[in-house]
Amino acid sequence: MDLDLLSRQLMDRFQHAMPLCPEPYKAMATALGYDEAQVLACLHAMDQAGTLSRVGAVFDHRRAGASTLAAFAVPATRLHQVAERVSQYPEVNHNYAREHFYNLWFVVTGPDRPHIQRVLNELEKDTGLTPLDLPMLTAYRIDLGFSLGETP
């Protein structure tokens, strides 16, 4: 994967420290010596190329409500259809396929555990599949950031 200098700088500098201000992309551009339009165009290009999966906050779900990791064992012929259905729920922030008996994984968030259970029950009714429900018992902070060597 060939990344231009701005792409590498954006990922290196801001993967853990997005500016918390009214105009974060402008602040990012200023910090790197670019203009906001260049930063937005670069982020858009990375998104379109599949290099960037998302830009956004990561919240401690215990402070913002509740969440669970869930999975379905989906017949291969229905995987795309079920993934699309799961993604229609606003409580699901992402889902992904895995090579395993449980091959569709997703995270459900909501204001409380009963709300999450209602979503899982609806998904079971909608899909005919029983969700594997894996609520977090202990939180671990794993830093998955990787330096690209672009910032000191």
C-alpha positions as CSV (number, residue, x, y, z in Angstrom):
1,M,0.0,0.0,0.0
2,D,1.5,3.3,-1.1
3,L,0.5,6.2,1.0
4,D,1.4,9.8,0.3
5,L,3.0,12.0,2.9
6,L,-0.2,13.7,4.0
7,S,-1.9,10.4,4.5
8,R,0.9,9.0,6.6
9,Q,1.1,12.2,8.6
10,L,-2.6,12.2,9.3
11,M,-2.6,8.6,10.5
12,D,0.6,9.0,12.5
13,R,-0.3,12.2,14.3
14,F,-4.1,11.9,14.8
15,Q,-4.9,8.2,15.3
16,H,-5.0,8.7,19.0
17,A,-5.3,12.5,19.4
18,M,-8.0,13.9,17.2
19,P,-8.4,17.6,18.1
20,L,-11.3,18.3,20.4
21,C,-12.5,21.6,19.0
22,P,-15.3,23.1,16.8
23,E,-13.2,22.7,13.6
24,P,-11.0,19.6,14.1
25,Y,-10.1,19.1,10.4
26,K,-8.9,22.7,10.2
27,A,-6.8,22.2,13.4
28,M,-5.3,19.1,11.9
29,A,-4.5,20.9,8.7
30,T,-2.9,23.8,10.5
31,A,-0.8,21.5,12.7
32,L,0.6,19.8,9.5
33,G,1.0,22.9,7.4
34,Y,-1.9,22.1,5.0
35,D,-5.3,23.7,4.4
36,E,-8.6,22.1,5.6
37,A,-9.7,21.2,2.0
38,Q,-6.5,19.2,1.5
39,V,-7.0,17.2,4.7
40,L,-10.7,16.5,3.9
41,A,-9.8,15.4,0.4
42,C,-7.0,13.1,1.7
43,L,-9.3,11.6,4.3
44,H,-12.0,11.1,1.6
45,A,-9.5,9.4,-0.7
46,M,-8.3,7.1,2.0
47,D,-11.9,6.2,2.8
48,Q,-12.6,5.5,-0.9
49,A,-9.5,3.4,-1.2
50,G,-10.3,1.3,1.9
51,T,-7.2,2.6,3.7
52,L,-9.2,4.3,6.4
53,S,-12.2,2.6,8.1
54,R,-13.5,5.5,10.2
55,V,-12.8,8.8,11.8
56,G,-14.5,9.2,15.1
57,A,-14.5,9.0,18.9
58,V,-14.1,5.9,20.9
59,F,-16.3,6.0,24.0
60,D,-16.1,4.1,27.2
61,H,-19.4,2.4,26.9
62,R,-19.7,2.0,30.7
63,R,-20.0,5.8,30.9
64,A,-22.2,6.2,27.9
65,G,-24.6,3.2,28.4
66,A,-24.0,-0.4,27.7
67,S,-22.6,-2.6,24.9
68,T,-22.0,-6.2,24.0
69,L,-20.0,-8.1,21.4
70,A,-22.3,-10.4,19.5
71,A,-21.9,-13.0,16.7
72,F,-24.0,-15.1,14.4
73,A,-23.3,-18.4,12.8
74,V,-24.6,-17.5,9.3
75,P,-24.9,-19.8,6.4
76,A,-22.4,-18.6,3.7
77,T,-25.3,-18.0,1.2
78,R,-26.9,-15.6,3.6
79,L,-23.9,-13.8,5.0
80,H,-24.3,-10.6,3.0
81,Q,-28.0,-10.4,3.5
82,V,-27.7,-10.9,7.3
83,A,-24.8,-8.4,7.5
84,E,-26.9,-5.8,5.7
85,R,-29.8,-6.4,8.1
86,V,-27.6,-6.1,11.2
87,S,-26.1,-2.9,9.9
88,Q,-29.6,-1.3,9.6
89,Y,-29.8,-1.1,13.4
90,P,-28.5,2.3,14.7
91,E,-27.3,0.4,17.8
92,V,-24.8,-1.5,15.7
93,N,-21.7,0.6,15.0
94,H,-19.9,-2.0,12.9
95,N,-20.0,-5.7,11.8
96,Y,-17.4,-7.9,10.2
97,A,-17.0,-11.4,8.8
98,R,-14.7,-13.9,10.3
99,E,-13.6,-17.4,9.1
100,H,-15.1,-19.3,12.0
101,F,-18.4,-21.1,12.9
102,Y,-19.5,-17.7,14.2
103,N,-18.7,-15.8,11.1
104,L,-20.5,-12.5,11.5
105,W,-19.4,-10.4,14.5
106,F,-20.9,-7.0,15.6
107,V,-21.0,-4.6,18.5
108,V,-24.4,-3.5,19.9
109,T,-24.6,-0.3,22.1
110,G,-27.5,1.2,23.9
111,P,-28.6,3.2,26.9
112,D,-28.8,0.0,29.1
113,R,-28.6,-3.7,29.0
114,P,-32.4,-4.3,28.6
115,H,-32.2,-2.1,25.4
116,I,-29.4,-4.3,24.1
117,Q,-31.3,-7.4,24.9
118,R,-34.3,-6.1,22.9
119,V,-32.1,-5.4,19.9
120,L,-30.6,-8.9,20.1
121,N,-34.1,-10.4,20.4
122,E,-35.2,-8.4,17.3
123,L,-32.2,-9.6,15.4
124,E,-32.9,-13.2,16.3
125,K,-36.5,-12.8,15.2
126,D,-35.5,-11.0,12.0
127,T,-32.8,-13.4,10.9
128,G,-33.9,-16.7,12.5
129,L,-30.3,-17.0,14.0
130,T,-29.4,-17.1,17.6
131,P,-26.9,-14.5,18.6
132,L,-23.9,-15.3,20.7
133,D,-23.9,-12.6,23.3
134,L,-20.5,-11.7,24.9
135,P,-20.9,-8.7,27.3
136,M,-17.6,-7.4,28.5
137,L,-16.7,-8.5,32.1
138,T,-13.4,-6.8,32.4
139,A,-12.1,-3.8,30.3
140,Y,-8.6,-3.9,28.8
141,R,-7.0,-1.0,27.0
142,I,-5.0,-2.2,24.0
143,D,-3.3,0.4,21.9
144,L,-3.6,-0.7,18.3
145,G,-1.9,2.4,16.9
146,F,1.2,1.9,14.7
147,S,3.8,4.6,14.0
148,L,4.5,5.3,10.4
149,G,7.6,7.3,11.4
150,E,6.2,10.6,10.1
151,T,6.2,12.6,13.4
152,P,8.9,13.0,16.0
